[in-house]
Amino acid sequence: MSCPNYRETVSTLVAEFAFTASDRDKAGGTPKHERDRIRECGLLKIAIPKIYGGWGLSWDEVFKISREFAKVDSAIAHVYSYHHLGVTIPHIFGSEEQKEKFYTETISNNWFWCNALNPLDRRSTLTRDGDIWRLNGIKSFCSGSKDSDILPITAVDRETSELIVLAIPTKREGVTIHDDWDNIGQRQTDSGSISFDQVEVFPQEIFGDRHQSDRPFKTIRACLTQLNLANIYLGLAIGAFASAREYTQTETRAFLNSGVAKATQDPYILEKYGDMWVDLQATEALVDRAGLALQAAWEREWDLTANERGETAIAIATAKVAAHKVGLDVTSRIFEVMGARSTAAKYGFDRYWRNLRTFTLHDPVEYKIKAIGDWALNHQIPTPDFYI
């Protein structure tokens, strides 16, 4: 299957989403129209291998698309990118038959996957009931759950206490998505909770133990997730910088004591833009490098070694730490180069910081830095877990 001009498609959607992003951020709720536009444009198949009818883009290209969306609308980038992380779950954890089944059915049904894995929330349980299982309990931080078609979930096996990975249709009887996401940022990600009441789960929908790590490729989803976050953080920061630049060029007034006619000639404003630019360029290089490393690891698949996986994880952690730090700095400092009037609610510039601050709390950055330090000093690769 030939790949259409996806870059042109993405550019069109980015322009569309940018026009309403600020208003939608204030309103919250589900970005139904925007999700449907993504569906219509075929962008749900980009990470699916060509052999199953997808576009087969490399992971560095997949995440760059999410980065482009994040420049104007990080909520859309959030729910869209987690679709790719979801659709690959049968590939990583399941059998060859399950991988083929879910890839091909995603293509034929244009399914939009979400994320209900949250391995730290163990309140959902699986209980065997004859030839099927029953899912009960609740799950939090279920990003993109509303308007999704498939829920990838982790649940505790009542018999073995293992954390099991599964995927079921969102609309299956007994599934209730709660409208309880009310956070300061990422307001259109529907990252609230889901409850399950005697939900039927069939054998082909169960992929295995989330803790399985007898082969390094089974642990690669953490790498996918972490690099996905780094790209969204970077996109947010680039978007904030671009918005600030346009405002400074068109609206910011020269300070009374600056001695210059225009704010764009103020040496202190120029210094701040120069600092932010250097930081963003360095971070982009780290994130792009990590993307190439991840794709190389993905192509190794079941031949991936623990050492290769560990070095990939360190490259990704390095990029994520940089995106975290630089992103929070840039989304805060833009007000220094725009001036007091830029804080008016009508501009919505605060959304960049609110969204990034909310999303960067996904997992503590200090633990990434510790792992990087152990690598830098002791050449110790990190032990795979849910976050590295």
Secondary structure in CASP SS format (residue, H / E / C, confidence):
PFRMAT SS
TARGET T0000
AUTHOR 0000-0000-0000
METHOD secondary structure of the structure
MODEL  1
M C 1.00
S C 1.00
C C 1.00
P C 1.00
N C 1.00
Y H 1.00
R H 1.00
E H 1.00
T H 1.00
V H 1.00
S H 1.00
T H 1.00
L H 1.00
V H 1.00
A H 1.00
E H 1.00
F H 1.00
A H 1.00
F H 1.00
T H 1.00
A H 1.00
S H 1.00
D H 1.00
R H 1.00
D H 1.00
K H 1.00
A H 1.00
G C 1.00
G C 1.00
T C 1.00
P C 1.00
K H 1.00
H H 1.00
E H 1.00
R H 1.00
D H 1.00
R H 1.00
I H 1.00
R H 1.00
E H 1.00
C C 1.00
G C 1.00
L H 1.00
L H 1.00
K H 1.00
I C 1.00
A C 1.00
I C 1.00
P C 1.00
K H 1.00
I H 1.00
Y H 1.00
G C 1.00
G C 1.00
W C 1.00
G C 1.00
L C 1.00
S C 1.00
W H 1.00
D H 1.00
E H 1.00
V H 1.00
F H 1.00
K H 1.00
I H 1.00
S H 1.00
R H 1.00
E H 1.00
F H 1.00
A H 1.00
K H 1.00
V H 1.00
D C 1.00
S H 1.00
A H 1.00
I H 1.00
A H 1.00
H H 1.00
V H 1.00
Y H 1.00
S H 1.00
Y H 1.00
H H 1.00
H H 1.00
L H 1.00
G H 1.00
V H 1.00
T C 1.00
I H 1.00
P H 1.00
H H 1.00
I H 1.00
F H 1.00
G C 1.00
S C 1.00
E H 1.00
E H 1.00
Q H 1.00
K H 1.00
E H 1.00
K H 1.00
F H 1.00
Y H 1.00
T H 1.00
E H 1.00
T H 1.00
I H 1.00
S H 1.00
N H 1.00
N C 1.00
W C 1.00
F C 1.00
W E 1.00
C C 1.00
N C 1.00
A E 1.00
L C 1.00
N C 1.00
P C 1.00
L C 1.00
D C 1.00
R C 1.00
R C 1.00
S C 1.00
T E 1.00
L E 1.00
T E 1.00
R E 1.00
D E 1.00
G C 1.00
D C 1.00
I E 1.00
W E 1.00
R E 1.00
L E 1.00
N E 1.00
G E 1.00
I E 1.00
K E 1.00
S C 1.00
F C 1.00
C C 1.00
S C 1.00
G C 1.00
S C 1.00
K C 1.00
D C 1.00
S C 1.00
D C 1.00
I E 1.00
L E 1.00
P E 1.00
I E 1.00
T E 1.00
A E 1.00
V E 1.00
D E 1.00
R C 1.00
E C 1.00
T C 1.00
S C 1.00
E C 1.00
L E 1.00
I E 1.00
V E 1.00
L E 1.00
A E 1.00
I E 1.00
P E 1.00
T C 1.00
K C 1.00
R C 1.00
E C 1.00
G C 1.00
V E 1.00
T E 1.00
I E 1.00
H C 1.00
D C 1.00
D C 1.00
W C 1.00
D C 1.00
N C 1.00
I C 1.00
G C 1.00
Q C 1.00
R C 1.00
Q C 1.00
T C 1.00
D C 1.00
S C 1.00
G C 1.00
S C 1.00
I E 1.00
S E 1.00
F E 1.00
D E 1.00
Q E 1.00
V E 1.00
E E 1.00
V E 1.00
F C 1.00
P H 1.00
Q H 1.00
E H 1.00
I E 1.00
F E 1.00
G E 1.00
D E 1.00
R C 1.00
H C 1.00
Q C 1.00
S C 1.00
D C 1.00
R C 1.00
P H 1.00
F H 1.00
K H 1.00
T H 1.00
I H 1.00
R H 1.00
A H 1.00
C H 1.00
L H 1.00
T H 1.00
Q H 1.00
L H 1.00
N H 1.00
L H 1.00
A H 1.00
N H 1.00
I H 1.00
Y H 1.00
L H 1.00
G H 1.00
L H 1.00
A H 1.00
I H 1.00
G H 1.00
A H 1.00
F H 1.00
A H 1.00
S H 1.00
A H 1.00
R H 1.00
E H 1.00
Y H 1.00
T H 1.00
Q H 1.00
T H 1.00
E C 1.00
T C 1.00
R C 1.00
A C 1.00
F C 1.00
L C 1.00
N C 1.00
S C 1.00
G C 1.00
V C 1.00
A C 1.00
K C 1.00
A H 1.00
T H 1.00
Q H 1.00
D C 1.00
P H 1.00
Y H 1.00
I H 1.00
L H 1.00
E H 1.00
K H 1.00
Y H 1.00
G H 1.00
D H 1.00
M H 1.00
W H 1.00
V H 1.00
D H 1.00
L H 1.00
Q H 1.00
A H 1.00
T H 1.00
E H 1.00
A H 1.00
L H 1.00
V H 1.00
D H 1.00
R H 1.00
A H 1.00
G H 1.00
L H 1.00
A H 1.00
L H 1.00
Q H 1.00
A H 1.00
A H 1.00
W H 1.00
E H 1.00
R H 1.00
E H 1.00
W H 1.00
D H 1.00
L C 1.00
T C 1.00
A H 1.00
N H 1.00
E H 1.00
R H 1.00
G H 1.00
E H 1.00
T H 1.00
A H 1.00
I H 1.00
A H 1.00
I H 1.00
A H 1.00
T H 1.00
A H 1.00
K H 1.00
V H 1.00
A H 1.00
A H 1.00
H H 1.00
K H 1.00
V H 1.00
G H 1.00
L H 1.00
D H 1.00
V H 1.00
T H 1.00
S H 1.00
R H 1.00
I H 1.00
F H 1.00
E H 1.00
V H 1.00
M H 1.00
G C 1.00
A H 1.00
R H 1.00
S H 1.00
T H 1.00
A C 1.00
A C 1.00
K C 1.00
Y C 1.00
G C 1.00
F C 1.00
D H 1.00
R H 1.00
Y H 1.00
W H 1.00
R H 1.00
N H 1.00
L H 1.00
R H 1.00
T H 1.00
F H 1.00
T C 1.00
L C 1.00
H C 1.00
D C 1.00
P C 1.00
V H 1.00
E H 1.00
Y H 1.00
K H 1.00
I H 1.00
K H 1.00
A H 1.00
I H 1.00
G H 1.00
D H 1.00
W H 1.00
A H 1.00
L H 1.00
N H 1.00
H C 1.00
Q C 1.00
I C 1.00
P C 1.00
T C 1.00
P C 1.00
D C 1.00
F C 1.00
Y C 1.00
I C 1.00
END
